[in-house]
């Protein structure tokens, strides 16, 4: 029997890659939930079994009958700002959607969180709750809410790190969309050394992992302690970590710029610059500046599952973003 897959957030960067990989590489019945179908830049008539479901997550109850038939729900929709809208969308209605699924038919929920919630030990940061932006804080609150739902044993959580992606037929992520601006300042940035590190992953690779999880669901544990999610169903998505200096070096190499020396940019100096120039920073921004190393114990990419990765290196991201190599 063909699986029925319900996907939210398909008008976004990651959503486009999700729709594309499920259309091309599965025969599943796809139900693509979107508020504005005109934003979709992929062929919704590419094959049979593609259904565009126009609606708003705020009115998810209108999809109750459909959701009762769904085998896999992939929840990528999110609200980025506005305290009330973020809470209603990212917490209340996301949980409501999961509650509308039939426990006897639904085999898996793949929920998109964010690696911003996690510390270097992969534990949830309370700072995300106390200092986070509307987006980060509500992602924290939703993660806690998931533990209380009746379908908690079937919930798989993915935590993307910095997301790259986008093309002429797909929306650009914040990272890829900002790379051209970064390149403008590369001639200055290359002279500074900063203490920090991070992971990134391309939207196409995220979609590949999610498709794999949909096709080969993790084993369901029904003996979980109450109020817990299965730790074996939590996946931080990212390639190998990069230091800030390594990232700048790769950008310079890609653009044919040489680095002759570097001036250490300490946190203390950065704070002096912020104070002198009266730069406004939110509490979460200050926390991130002090925390610096957003790296994790274990991350997953397509290669973790024996699959091919489309953009394992930063230079691949630059090329995919339309930034040509210079010799």
N, C-alpha and C positions, 0 to 999 in steps of 0.2 A: 504494500500500500504506500503511495507517495506521501511523504511528509508535507504537512502544511506549516509554513514558516511565516511568522508575523514580524515585520521589522519596522521599528520607529526611527525617526531621525534621518530618513533617506535623502533629504534635500541638502544635508551638510556634506562636508569633505569626506569623513569616514563613511557616511551613509551611502555616498555614490560608489565607493569601492566595495562596500558590502553588497549592494544591489548588483553590481557588475559581476562579482565573483560567483554569487548564487545563480544569476541568470546563465552565465557561461558554463559553469562547472557542476551544476546539479540539475535534476529534473523535478525539483520540489515545486509545489504550488506556493507561490510567493504572494504575500499580502503586504504591500508597501504602503505604510500609513504615513500620510503627509498632509500638512495643512494647505500648502500651495503647490499643486501639481505642476504649475508652469515653471517651477524652479528646477524640475528634474531635467538633467542634461544627457540622460542615457535613453536608449530605445526601449520603451515600455512594451513594444510589440515584437521584440526580438525573437520570442518563442511563445508557445502556448503556456498557460499557467501563471502569467504575470498579471496581478490584479492591483491597480492603484486604488487605495482606499482613502478618500479625502475625508479629513476630520481633524479635530483638535484634541490634544491630550486632556484638556480641561473638560471635555465632554466624552471621555472614554467610555462611559456607561452606554453610549449609543452603539458601541461595538460589542456589547455583551454576548449576543448570539454567535457572532463570528469567533470571538475569543474562546468560547466553549469548545470549538472544534480544532484549536491550534495545538500542534505537537511541539513546536519550538518557538519561543518568543525571544527576539533579539532587541534589547532596549537601549538604543543609542541616542534617543532624543534628550535634549537638555535645554534649560534656560540659563543664560549666562549672567544675568544681572536683574536687579530689582528684588528687594527682600521678599515681598509677598509673592510675586510671580515665580521666583526661584523656588520658594518653599512649596507652593501649590503644585508646580510642574515636577520638580526634582524629587519631591518626597511624597506628597499626598496622592497625586494622580498616578505616579509610578507604582506605588504600593497597591493602589486600587486596581490598576491593570492586572497585576499579578494575581490579586484575589479573584478576578473575573475568569481566570483560566481554570479549566476542569482538571482537578488532580488526577483523574483516571485516564486522561487523554494527553495532557501536557507532560512531555518527558524531560524538558529542560528549559530554563530561563537563563539567557546570557545577558548579564547586566553590565553596562559600561559605567565604571566609576572613574577615578583619576589617581595616578600615582602621587599626586600632591598630598594625598591623605597619609602617606606612609613615611615612616622614618627609615633609617639605614638598616634597621633590623627587621624591616617589613611589618612592623607593628603600627597600628593606627596612631597618628599624632593627635594629642588633645589640642595642640595649637591650631589644628585645622578647624576645630570647633570654636575655640576662643578668639582666634585672630583672623580666621579665613575670610575671604571675600564672600559675597552672597553665594556664588557658585560653589566654592570650596566647602563652605559651612554646610550648605544643604546636601552636598554629596556625602559629607560626614554623617549627617542626620539620616539620610536614606540608607546608608550602609548599616547603621544601627537598627533601623526599622526592618530591614530585610530579615534580620535574625528572628523576628517575632512572627513572621508570616507562616502560614500552614505549608506552603510550598518551599520553605527554606532548604530542605535537603536536596532540592532539584535546582537550586540557584548556583550558577557559575558566574563569578565576578572577574572581569578583566579590568586591569588598572593600566591604561596606556601612559607611557612617559611622554616626553615631548613629541608631538605628532607632526610629521612632515607629510606633504602631499598636495595634490592639486595639479590641474592642467587646463588646457583650453576648454575641455569638456567636463571639468570638475571644479568645484570651489576650492580655493587654496586654504590650507590650514594657517593658523596664526604664525607658525614657525616659517613655513615656506613663503608665505605672503610677505614676511618681513625681511627675507634674506637680501633682497635687492637694496633695501635701506642699509642693512649691515655692511654690504659691499661698499657703499658710498663712504663709510667711515673706516674701512679696513686699513687705509694708509696711515691713519692715526692709531687705531686699536692695536696694530701689530707691534707697536713699541712698548706696550704695557703687558706685564705678567700678572695674572690674577689667580687666586687660590679658589678653585671651584671645579666641580665635575657634574656630569649629567649623563642620562641615556636619551636616545631618541629612537623612534620607529616610524616607518612610512605607513600611510593609510592602506596601501595595497597589501603590505605584510600583515597589518592588523586584520584585514578582511580574510586573508588566507588562514590565519590562526582560528578566527571565529568559525569559518566554514569547516575546518577540521574538527573543532569541538562540536559543531552541530552534527557532523557525520559520524563522529566517534565520541559520544557523550561519556564523561567520566562516570564511574560506578557510583550509584546512589547509596548513600549510607543513611539508614533509617534509625541508627542507634546514636545519633548525635546528641550531645547534652542540650537540654532546652536552652534556647537563646544563643546558639552558636551556629556558625556556618562551617561547612566542611573545608578545612585548610587545604585539602587536595584539589579544591575547585576554585582556588584563588590564583590568578595568573597576572603577574606584573609584565607588561609587554614592552620590550626594549632591546636594543642591540647592546654590544659591549660598551662599558662606560667610556666617556671621553672627558679629559680635563679641558678646561677653558683654553689653556695654552695649546693643547693639541688641536682643538677645533680651529683656533685662529691660524695655526700653522697649515692646516689642511686647506683653509680658505685662501691663504696666501699662495700656496702651491698651485691651487686650481686657477688662480688669477694671475700667476706669473710674477708675484711680488716677493722680493727677498726680505728676510728679516736679519738685520745685522746686530741688534742689541735689544734688550728689554729692560724696562724700569718696573720694579716690583710695585704693584698697586695694593697696598695693605688695606684691611678693613678700616683701620684708624684713619688713614688718608682719605678713604672714600667718605667716611662720616664727616670729616672736616670739609670736603668739597660740598657735600649735601647741605651742611650748615651755612657755609659762606654764601652759596648761591641760592639759599632758601628753597631747596628742592622739596616739594611736598611728597611725602611717602606714606602710604597706608601701613597699618600695623603688620599686615601680612607681608608686604614688600620688605619691611625691616627684618622680619623674622627670616625670610628667604635669604636676605643679604648676609645675615649672621650665620645661618645654617650652612650655606654654600655648597655642600656636597650632597646633591640629590641622587644618590646611588643606592642600590638595593642588593640584598643578599643573593637573590636569584631572579633573573629575568628570562622571558620567553620570546622567541621569534619563530618564524617558520622552520628555521634550521633545528630548533629544539625538538621538532616532531618529524624530522627527516624530510622536510619540504624545502623547496627553493625559495630563497629570499630575493625580493626585487631590488631593495635598496639597503644593503647592509652597511654601507660606508657613507660618510658625509658627502663625499664627492659625487656619489650617485644622486643624493638629494639635490645638490646644486644643479646637476645636469637636468634632472626631472623638472626643476623649477625654472628652466630656461635661462640659466646663467652659464654662458659658454666658458670653456677652458681657454686660457691665454698662455702662450709660451713665453 
